[in-house]
Amino acid sequence: MIVHDVINGGTTVLLPNETFTYAYFNYRENFDEFVTAAAEAINRVRSEGALKPTMRYDLIYFTTLPWISFTSFAHARTPGRGESIPRIAFGKFFDENGRTLLPISVEVHHALMDGLHVGRFIMRMEEELSHPENYVGSK
């Protein structure tokens, strides 16, 4: 078993020509420092424009589809490559019965974690999102 003390992030980045690439950024305990470093990584790959997948396993892959509110999402897979890396997709916010909702898809390898772990992640994310003032505008 491999346990990582820190998990980092990777995200798809839409380029001006409507292709995409990937940006990778390291965990930072301070949220403002994390946002700054992630923005720098995204801007760097936008200027380079090259598709650079990585085979690091200390990552979670993120993607966002801000144009649509989905009910299901599946990532493309390459057998034998990165199968153990969790993949999370976010969709477009929408309002329902006076509540703002966010579509989210979480894909994990069932040999590595169960629904219990995904449920804990979602519950923690809901807790954190219910207090955005702790993150947004904290400067």
N, C-alpha and C positions, 0 to 999 in steps of 0.2 A: 504494500500500500504506500502511496505517495501522498503526503499532506503538505500543502503549501502554506507557509505562515502569512503570506500576502497574496491576494489575487488582484491582477491588473485588468485593464480594459482594452478592448479593441472595438472599433466601429466602422461601418461603411461610411464613405464620404462621397457625396454626389459632386461630380466635376461639371464645369460649364458646358462640356460637350455631351452631357447626359449619360456618360459612362460613370463608373465608380471605382474607387480604390479603398484602401483600408488605412486607418490611423490607429496607432497603438499608444497607450499612455499608462503610466505607472500610478499605482495607488498613492495618495497623499492623505495624511490624516486631517489636514486643514482643508476644508471645502473650497475656500477661495483660491488656495494654491493649486488644488486639483483642477478647478475650472480653468484657471490661467494656463496650466501646463497642457491640458487637453485641447484647449483652443489653439495653442501654439503647434501641437502635433497635427491637428486638422489643417491649419493654414500651411504647414510645411508640405504635407502630401498634396494639397491642392495645387501648390506651385510646381511640385515634381510630377504629379499626374500619373505615376507608374503604379501598376497593380502589384503590391508586395505582400502576399500572404506570409504568415509566419508559422512555424511549427512549435512555438512555445506552448506549454501546457498550463502556465500560471495565469490564464486569461479567462475572461468571459467575453464572448462576442455580443455586441449590441448592434441593433439597426433600428431605424425609425421610418415609419411610413406616415408622415404628417398629413398626407392628402386624404387618407381613408380611415374609417373606423371599421376594423375587421372583426370577424367572429372566429376566424381560424387563420393560421399562418404556418407554413412549413418551409424551412430552409433547405436549400440544395445541399446535397452531401456528396463527398468524394470518399468512397470506401477506403478504409485504411488511413485516412488523414483527419486528425483532429476530432475523432468521434467522441472523445471524452470531454470536449470543451463545451460548457453550457452556452446556449444561444438564446438571447432575449430580444424580442421585437416589440416596439411600442407603436401604436397607431395614433390616429387623430382623436383628441379630446372630444367628448360630446356631452350634452346635457340630457338628463332623463329624470323626470319627477323632481326637479329642483336640485339634483346632485350632478356634479361634474364627474364623468367617468373617463377612464383611460384604458383602451384596449391593450392587453399585454399577452404575449405568447412566450412561454418558457419551454425550451426543449433541452432535455438532459438525457444522458445514457442511464437507463434504468439499472444497469449493473453497478453504477456508482452512487446513485441516490434514489430515494423513494419519494412518493408524493408527499410524505410527511415533511421532507426537507424543502420541497418546493412550496408547500403550504406555509411553512414557517417564514420563508423568504417573502412571500406575498403578504402575509400578515404584518411583517416588520416594515415592508415598503408602505403598506397602507397607513401604519402608525406614523411613519416619518412624513408621508405626504399630507397627513392631516395637520401638520405644523410647519408649513413652508417658510414661516418667518424665521425658523432656525437656520435656514440655508439661503434663501433669496433675500438680497438686500441686507446681508449681515455686516457689511462694511461700515 
